[in-house]
Amino acid sequence: MKKIIIALLAALLLLTACQPTPEAAVVVQKDFGQLTEKAKLDESHVPDLLLSESLKAPKTLHKALENKQGNVKVYIEADVTVPDAKGLPMIRVGHGSFTRDDIRRFADVLFNGAMPLDPNNKKYTKSMIQESIDRLIKMRESGDLDMKYESVEQVDADIAELMAKLETAPDTMDVAEHDFRQEFPFSLQATEDFAAISNLFCQEEVIEYCKNLNRYAAMSLVLVGTPDSSPFLNIKSDLSAETGYTPEEAYALAMQTADRLNITDLACTGQRAYFLTEGGFGVYEFMFTRMVNNIPVTFTNDIGNQFNPNSVHVSWEYEMLRLFIDETGVCYLKYASPYAIEETVSEQVNMLSFEEVWQIAELMLPIVNDRFTDYNITININSVKLGFMRIVEEGYPNSGLLVPVWDFMGTCTRQHSGRGTTDKADDPYTSYLTINAIDGSIIDRALGY
């Protein structure tokens, strides 16, 4: 451990000499080859203690930190959460995939028994075809061809093809039930009296359900990025008036849905609620992550697919399931990157004590969050937790490791020193520092290592 601290300090001095501010994260190189060796625990000295005791972790942490320049302040008033276990394993995982049986089950549950339709296998009505013919004739007469056509002859060919179909087209919509035999990716629609009401988009590693595509754009605020408060989004705890569901009722519906979907390897590890002012509706969100020995993978807002040309691994999203509930019930769901358990690398890994972890965190928290020289940044850490995270390894392109990590989570306020403008990041599922509990290395959650 002494070597780790010396290396950190040496790198910090070097960075300080090269550039006054901002200081960069000093732990940037990962010793992938030695990680599994460092994780090995002497079987003859396995502590018969709970982790909170063997790691000497406090129940709470109260600290105040500041970087050298004084523009980054970190206030820690946090509960320290440690799994109720005597040890944590290291698990190798690969890319899982969804089967057609999985997709059929999701369709049955999310479509509430409505017929799953193939949107690519519709028989268009006479009126629909005539509308297309009229549009093409109008285009031809104007001479203003759209990008699909390079010549009038191509337009004439499409008109002739549609005219031939017009003779045998039905007067009413004729839709075909999906046979679930297509190659990935494909999509399904649900109908109620032949009116499309829901959509299910299916890939080998992603299932995405959306009940109302008109709301999808408004929900993009929370589907991509961090759902912080803004003029377009109000974080709330109770949406009973907006949705008709109390928080308890929404949670019960989410758990019931997960049970019907046969989600057995994941557990609900986070929940939040917000009102989307642009769309004029409220949604509860429930986040599910994988459980390992009844201990969850920690949920954060990071997706893990940030592109970096110098990355040691191709981008790979973290496994997570996000489920949303509005006044209509389950309105959106996305299950991405299911893991396939390959092997247990170690039943119980060797971990740094909390004191050793804190020595690293104390040094690094102000540094890794000093990304903008013209901002005064205040970070409030309200949760310090030990949990699992999937990291990727150099030389293992098709797999990763579930390892124990420490996350320092909270909120942040950024004030521009010149303009005086203030930005608030108040979603509690942002990790401002992630430390590998085995070797003390700093993990970039955006990259996955």
C-alpha positions as CSV (number, residue, x, y, z in Angstrom):
1,M,0.0,0.0,0.0
2,K,2.9,2.4,0.8
3,K,4.1,1.9,-2.8
4,I,0.7,3.0,-4.1
5,I,0.7,6.2,-2.0
6,I,4.3,7.0,-3.1
7,A,3.4,6.5,-6.7
8,L,0.4,8.8,-6.4
9,L,2.4,11.6,-4.7
10,A,5.2,11.3,-7.3
11,A,2.8,11.5,-10.2
12,L,1.0,14.5,-8.5
13,L,4.3,16.4,-8.2
14,L,5.1,15.7,-11.8
15,L,1.7,17.0,-13.0
16,T,2.0,20.1,-10.8
17,A,5.3,20.9,-12.3
18,C,4.0,20.5,-15.9
19,Q,0.7,22.3,-15.7
20,P,-0.6,24.5,-12.9
21,T,-4.3,23.7,-13.4
22,P,-6.3,21.6,-13.9
23,E,-4.5,18.7,-12.4
24,A,-5.3,15.4,-14.1
25,A,-6.2,12.1,-12.5
26,V,-2.8,10.7,-11.5
27,V,-3.8,7.0,-11.5
28,V,-4.2,6.4,-15.2
29,Q,-2.3,3.2,-15.9
30,K,-4.0,-0.1,-15.0
31,D,-1.9,-3.2,-14.1
32,F,-4.3,-5.7,-15.7
33,G,-1.8,-8.5,-15.5
34,Q,-1.4,-8.2,-11.7
35,L,-5.0,-7.5,-10.7
36,T,-6.0,-11.2,-10.4
37,E,-2.7,-11.9,-8.5
38,K,-3.4,-9.0,-6.0
39,A,-6.9,-10.3,-5.6
40,K,-5.7,-13.7,-4.3
41,L,-6.4,-14.2,-0.6
42,D,-4.2,-16.4,1.6
43,E,-6.7,-19.2,2.3
44,S,-5.1,-19.9,5.7
45,H,-5.7,-16.3,6.8
46,V,-9.3,-15.7,5.6
47,P,-10.9,-13.5,8.2
48,D,-14.1,-14.8,9.8
49,L,-15.5,-11.4,10.1
50,L,-18.1,-9.3,8.2
51,L,-16.5,-6.9,5.7
52,S,-17.4,-3.9,7.8
53,E,-15.2,-5.3,10.5
54,S,-12.4,-6.8,8.4
55,L,-12.1,-3.6,6.3
56,K,-12.5,-1.4,9.4
57,A,-15.1,0.7,7.5
58,P,-16.8,3.4,9.5
59,K,-20.6,3.8,9.5
60,T,-20.4,7.4,8.5
61,L,-17.7,9.7,7.0
62,H,-17.4,13.5,7.6
63,K,-14.6,15.3,5.8
64,A,-13.9,18.5,3.9
65,L,-11.4,18.6,1.1
66,E,-10.0,21.2,-1.3
67,N,-7.7,21.2,-4.3
68,K,-4.5,23.2,-4.4
69,Q,-6.0,26.1,-6.4
70,G,-9.0,26.3,-4.1
71,N,-11.6,26.1,-6.9
72,V,-12.7,22.6,-6.1
73,K,-14.3,21.9,-2.7
74,V,-15.5,18.5,-1.6
75,Y,-17.8,18.1,1.5
76,I,-18.4,14.6,2.7
77,E,-21.4,13.9,5.0
78,A,-22.0,10.4,4.0
79,D,-23.3,7.0,5.1
80,V,-20.8,4.3,4.4
81,T,-22.5,1.2,3.0
82,V,-20.7,-2.2,3.1
83,P,-22.4,-5.5,2.0
84,D,-23.5,-7.7,4.8
85,A,-21.0,-10.5,3.8
86,K,-17.6,-11.9,4.9
87,G,-16.1,-11.5,1.5
88,L,-16.6,-10.7,-2.2
89,P,-15.7,-12.7,-5.2
90,M,-14.3,-11.8,-8.6
91,I,-16.4,-13.1,-11.5
92,R,-15.6,-13.2,-15.2
93,V,-18.6,-12.3,-17.5
94,G,-19.1,-12.3,-21.2
95,H,-21.6,-10.9,-23.6
96,G,-25.0,-12.5,-23.1
97,S,-27.8,-12.3,-25.7
98,F,-31.5,-12.4,-25.9
99,T,-33.3,-15.3,-27.4
100,R,-36.5,-15.3,-29.4
101,D,-38.2,-16.9,-26.4
102,D,-37.1,-13.9,-24.3
103,I,-38.5,-11.5,-26.8
104,R,-41.8,-13.4,-27.0
105,R,-42.1,-13.3,-23.2
106,F,-41.4,-9.5,-23.2
107,A,-44.0,-9.0,-25.9
108,D,-46.6,-11.0,-24.0
109,V,-46.0,-9.1,-20.8
110,L,-45.5,-5.6,-22.1
111,F,-48.2,-5.8,-24.8
112,N,-50.7,-7.1,-22.2
113,G,-51.8,-9.9,-24.4
114,A,-52.3,-7.8,-27.6
115,M,-51.3,-9.4,-30.8
116,P,-47.6,-8.7,-31.7
117,L,-47.5,-7.4,-35.2
118,D,-44.7,-7.3,-37.8
119,P,-44.5,-3.7,-39.0
120,N,-42.6,-4.8,-42.0
121,N,-45.3,-7.2,-43.1
122,K,-48.3,-4.9,-43.5
123,K,-50.7,-5.1,-46.4
124,Y,-51.5,-1.5,-47.3
125,T,-55.1,-0.5,-48.1
126,K,-56.3,1.0,-51.3
127,S,-56.6,4.4,-49.8
128,M,-53.0,4.3,-48.4
129,I,-51.6,3.2,-51.8
130,Q,-53.7,5.8,-53.7
131,E,-52.3,8.5,-51.3
132,S,-48.8,7.4,-52.2
133,I,-49.6,7.5,-55.9
134,D,-51.1,11.0,-55.7
135,R,-48.0,12.2,-53.8
136,L,-45.6,10.8,-56.5
137,I,-47.7,12.3,-59.4
138,K,-47.6,15.7,-57.7
139,M,-43.8,15.3,-57.3
140,R,-43.4,14.4,-60.9
141,E,-45.5,17.3,-62.2
142,S,-43.6,19.8,-60.0
143,G,-40.2,18.4,-61.0
144,D,-39.0,18.7,-57.4
145,L,-37.8,15.2,-56.8
146,D,-36.9,14.0,-53.3
147,M,-33.5,12.5,-52.5
148,K,-34.7,9.0,-53.2
149,Y,-35.1,9.6,-56.9
150,E,-32.4,10.5,-59.5
151,S,-34.7,10.7,-62.5
152,V,-38.4,11.1,-63.5
153,E,-38.1,7.5,-64.9
154,Q,-37.6,6.2,-61.4
155,V,-40.7,8.0,-60.2
156,D,-42.7,6.6,-63.1
157,A,-41.5,3.1,-62.2
158,D,-42.7,3.4,-58.6
159,I,-46.1,4.8,-59.8
160,A,-46.5,1.8,-62.1
161,E,-45.7,-0.6,-59.3
162,L,-48.1,1.0,-56.9
163,M,-50.9,1.0,-59.6
164,A,-50.4,-2.7,-60.0
165,K,-50.8,-3.2,-56.2
166,L,-53.8,-1.0,-56.1
167,E,-56.0,-3.5,-57.9
168,T,-55.6,-6.3,-55.3
169,A,-55.2,-4.1,-52.2
170,P,-57.7,-4.6,-49.4
171,D,-60.2,-1.9,-48.4
172,T,-59.3,-2.3,-44.7
173,M,-55.9,-2.7,-42.9
174,D,-54.7,-6.3,-42.9
175,V,-51.8,-6.9,-40.5
176,A,-49.7,-10.0,-39.9
177,E,-48.8,-11.5,-36.6
178,H,-45.1,-11.5,-36.0
179,D,-43.5,-14.9,-36.3
180,F,-40.4,-14.1,-34.3
181,R,-38.2,-15.7,-37.0
182,Q,-36.4,-12.7,-38.4
183,E,-32.7,-12.0,-37.9
184,F,-31.8,-9.4,-35.4
185,P,-32.5,-6.5,-35.3
186,F,-36.2,-6.4,-35.7
187,S,-39.2,-4.7,-34.2
188,L,-42.7,-5.5,-33.1
189,Q,-45.9,-3.5,-32.7
190,A,-48.9,-4.2,-30.6
191,T,-52.4,-3.4,-31.6
192,E,-55.8,-2.8,-30.1
193,D,-58.5,-3.0,-32.6
194,F,-55.8,-2.6,-35.3
195,A,-54.5,0.6,-33.9
196,A,-50.7,0.5,-33.1
197,I,-50.2,1.3,-29.4
198,S,-46.8,0.0,-28.4
199,N,-43.4,-0.8,-29.9
200,L,-40.7,-3.3,-29.0
201,F,-37.3,-3.0,-30.6
202,C,-35.1,-6.1,-30.4
203,Q,-31.4,-6.7,-30.8
204,E,-29.2,-9.4,-29.6
205,E,-28.0,-7.4,-26.6
206,V,-30.8,-4.8,-26.3
207,I,-34.6,-5.0,-25.8
208,E,-36.3,-1.6,-25.8
209,Y,-40.0,-1.0,-25.3
210,C,-41.9,2.2,-25.8
211,K,-45.7,2.6,-25.3
212,N,-46.0,6.1,-26.8
213,L,-43.5,7.2,-29.3
214,N,-44.8,10.8,-29.1
215,R,-43.4,10.9,-25.5
216,Y,-40.0,9.4,-26.5
217,A,-38.5,12.8,-27.4
218,A,-39.5,14.4,-24.1
219,M,-38.1,11.4,-22.2
220,S,-34.8,11.7,-24.0
221,L,-33.8,14.1,-21.2
222,V,-33.7,11.2,-18.8
223,L,-32.9,8.3,-21.2
224,V,-29.5,9.8,-22.2
225,G,-27.2,11.5,-19.8
226,T,-27.9,12.5,-16.2
227,P,-31.4,13.5,-15.2
228,D,-30.6,16.7,-13.2
229,S,-33.0,19.4,-12.4
230,S,-33.5,21.9,-15.2
231,P,-36.3,24.1,-16.7
232,F,-37.4,21.0,-18.5
233,L,-37.2,18.5,-15.6
234,N,-38.3,18.7,-12.0
235,I,-37.1,16.0,-9.6
236,K,-39.9,14.9,-7.3
237,S,-40.5,12.1,-4.8
238,D,-44.3,11.7,-5.2
239,L,-46.1,11.7,-8.5
240,S,-49.5,10.6,-7.2
241,A,-51.3,13.6,-8.6
242,E,-49.5,13.3,-12.0
243,T,-49.7,9.5,-12.5
244,G,-52.3,8.2,-10.2
245,Y,-49.7,5.9,-8.6
246,T,-48.2,6.5,-5.2
247,P,-44.4,5.7,-4.9
248,E,-45.3,2.5,-3.2
249,E,-47.8,1.5,-5.9
250,A,-45.4,2.3,-8.7
251,Y,-42.7,0.2,-7.0
252,A,-45.1,-2.7,-6.6
253,L,-46.0,-2.5,-10.3
254,A,-42.3,-2.4,-11.3
255,M,-41.5,-5.4,-9.2
256,Q,-44.6,-7.3,-10.5
257,T,-43.5,-6.5,-14.1
258,A,-39.9,-7.7,-13.5
259,D,-41.3,-10.9,-12.0
260,R,-43.5,-11.5,-15.0
261,L,-40.6,-10.9,-17.3
262,N,-38.6,-13.5,-15.3
263,I,-35.9,-11.1,-14.4
264,T,-34.3,-13.3,-11.8
265,D,-30.6,-12.3,-11.9
266,L,-31.2,-8.6,-11.4
267,A,-32.6,-6.6,-8.5
268,C,-34.0,-3.0,-8.1
269,T,-31.0,-1.0,-6.9
270,G,-32.3,2.5,-7.5
271,Q,-35.4,4.6,-8.1
272,R,-36.3,8.2,-8.8
273,A,-39.2,10.3,-10.1
274,Y,-39.4,13.4,-12.2
275,F,-41.9,15.7,-14.0
276,L,-41.1,16.5,-17.6
277,T,-42.3,20.0,-18.1
278,E,-41.9,20.0,-21.9
279,G,-44.1,16.9,-22.2
280,G,-46.3,17.8,-19.3
281,F,-46.2,14.4,-17.7
282,G,-44.5,12.6,-14.8
283,V,-42.6,9.3,-14.7
284,Y,-41.3,7.0,-12.0
285,E,-38.0,5.2,-12.9
286,F,-36.8,2.0,-11.4
287,M,-33.2,0.8,-12.1
288,F,-32.2,-2.9,-12.0
289,T,-28.6,-4.3,-11.9
290,R,-27.1,-7.7,-11.5
291,M,-26.8,-9.5,-8.2
292,V,-23.7,-11.5,-7.3
293,N,-24.1,-13.6,-4.1
294,N,-27.0,-11.4,-3.2
295,I,-24.8,-8.3,-3.5
296,P,-25.7,-5.8,-6.3
297,V,-23.7,-4.2,-9.0
298,T,-23.8,-0.5,-8.1
299,F,-26.0,1.6,-10.3
300,T,-24.6,4.9,-11.6
301,N,-25.6,7.1,-14.5
302,D,-22.6,6.0,-16.5
303,I,-23.4,3.8,-19.5
304,G,-19.8,2.6,-20.1
305,N,-19.8,3.1,-23.9
306,Q,-17.7,6.3,-24.2
307,F,-15.5,6.1,-27.3
308,N,-11.8,6.6,-26.9
309,P,-9.4,5.7,-29.7
310,N,-6.7,4.7,-27.2
311,S,-9.0,2.5,-25.1
312,V,-7.8,-1.0,-24.2
313,H,-11.2,-2.4,-25.1
314,V,-14.0,-1.8,-27.5
315,S,-16.9,0.1,-25.9
316,W,-19.3,-2.1,-24.0
317,E,-22.4,-0.8,-22.2
318,Y,-23.0,-1.9,-18.6
319,E,-25.8,-4.3,-18.0
320,M,-28.8,-2.5,-16.6
321,L,-32.6,-2.5,-16.9
322,R,-34.5,0.7,-16.6
323,L,-38.3,0.7,-16.2
324,F,-40.5,3.7,-16.3
325,I,-44.1,4.1,-15.1
326,D,-46.5,6.9,-16.0
327,E,-50.3,7.3,-15.7
328,T,-50.8,4.5,-18.2
329,G,-48.6,2.0,-16.3
330,V,-45.3,0.7,-17.7
331,C,-44.5,3.2,-20.5
332,Y,-40.9,2.5,-21.3
333,L,-38.3,-0.3,-20.6
334,K,-34.8,-0.9,-21.8
335,Y,-32.7,-3.9,-20.9
336,A,-29.2,-3.6,-22.3
337,S,-26.1,-5.7,-22.3
338,P,-27.1,-8.8,-20.4
339,Y,-24.0,-10.6,-18.9
340,A,-23.2,-14.3,-19.3
341,I,-21.4,-15.7,-16.2
342,E,-18.3,-17.5,-17.4
343,E,-16.3,-18.3,-14.3
344,T,-15.5,-17.5,-10.8
345,V,-12.0,-16.1,-10.8
346,S,-11.8,-15.9,-7.0
347,E,-14.3,-17.0,-4.4
348,Q,-13.1,-14.2,-2.1
349,V,-10.7,-11.5,-3.1
350,N,-8.1,-9.6,-1.1
351,M,-9.2,-6.0,-0.5
352,L,-7.6,-2.8,0.8
353,S,-8.7,-1.6,4.2
354,F,-11.0,1.4,4.2
355,E,-8.2,3.5,5.7
356,E,-6.0,2.6,2.6
357,V,-8.9,3.5,0.3
358,W,-9.5,6.7,2.1
359,Q,-5.9,7.8,1.7
360,I,-6.4,7.5,-2.1
361,A,-9.8,9.1,-2.1
362,E,-8.6,12.0,0.0
363,L,-5.9,12.8,-2.5
364,M,-7.9,12.1,-5.7
365,L,-11.4,13.5,-5.1
366,P,-10.5,17.1,-5.6
367,I,-8.2,16.3,-8.5
368,V,-10.4,14.1,-10.7
369,N,-13.2,16.5,-10.5
370,D,-11.2,19.6,-11.5
371,R,-12.1,19.4,-15.1
372,F,-12.8,23.1,-15.8
373,T,-10.3,25.8,-14.8
374,D,-12.8,28.6,-15.0
375,Y,-15.4,27.0,-12.6
376,N,-15.7,27.0,-8.9
377,I,-16.9,23.5,-8.1
378,T,-18.6,22.3,-4.9
379,I,-19.2,18.6,-4.5
380,N,-21.4,17.1,-1.7
381,I,-20.8,13.4,-1.2
382,N,-23.7,11.8,0.6
383,S,-23.0,8.1,0.0
384,V,-19.9,6.0,0.1
385,K,-20.6,2.4,-0.9
386,L,-18.8,-0.8,-1.6
387,G,-20.3,-2.8,-4.5
388,F,-19.6,-4.5,-7.7
389,M,-18.7,-3.0,-11.1
390,R,-17.8,-4.6,-14.4
391,I,-14.4,-3.6,-15.7
392,V,-12.8,-4.5,-19.0
393,E,-9.3,-5.9,-19.4
394,E,-6.6,-5.4,-22.0
395,G,-6.2,-8.6,-24.0
396,Y,-9.7,-9.9,-23.2
397,P,-11.9,-8.4,-26.0
398,N,-15.0,-10.6,-25.3
399,S,-15.2,-10.6,-21.5
400,G,-14.9,-8.4,-18.4
401,L,-14.5,-8.8,-14.6
402,L,-17.1,-8.1,-11.9
403,V,-14.9,-6.6,-9.2
404,P,-15.6,-4.8,-5.9
405,V,-15.2,-1.0,-6.0
406,W,-15.8,1.9,-3.8
407,D,-18.0,4.7,-5.1
408,F,-18.2,8.2,-3.7
409,M,-21.6,9.5,-4.8
410,G,-23.5,12.7,-4.4
411,T,-24.3,16.1,-6.1
412,C,-22.4,19.0,-7.6
413,T,-22.7,22.7,-8.1
414,R,-20.5,24.5,-10.7
415,Q,-20.3,28.3,-10.8
416,H,-18.5,30.0,-13.7
417,S,-15.9,32.4,-12.2
418,G,-16.4,35.0,-14.9
419,R,-20.0,34.9,-15.9
420,G,-21.4,34.0,-12.5
421,T,-23.7,31.4,-13.9
422,T,-24.4,28.3,-11.9
423,D,-25.1,24.7,-13.0
424,K,-26.5,22.1,-10.6
425,A,-26.0,18.3,-10.9
426,D,-28.5,17.1,-8.3
427,D,-29.2,13.5,-9.4
428,P,-27.8,11.3,-6.6
429,Y,-26.7,8.4,-8.9
430,T,-23.5,10.2,-10.0
431,S,-20.2,8.7,-8.8
432,Y,-17.5,11.4,-8.4
433,L,-14.8,8.8,-7.7
434,T,-14.6,5.1,-8.2
435,I,-11.7,3.1,-6.6
436,N,-10.9,-0.5,-7.3
437,A,-11.1,-2.1,-3.9
438,I,-8.5,-4.7,-4.8
439,D,-5.5,-2.6,-6.0
440,G,-6.6,1.0,-5.3
441,S,-6.6,2.1,-9.0
442,I,-8.9,4.9,-10.1
443,I,-11.6,3.6,-12.5
444,D,-13.0,5.8,-15.2
445,R,-16.7,4.6,-15.3
446,A,-17.2,6.2,-18.7
447,L,-14.6,3.9,-20.2
448,G,-15.2,0.9,-18.0
449,Y,-11.6,0.5,-16.5
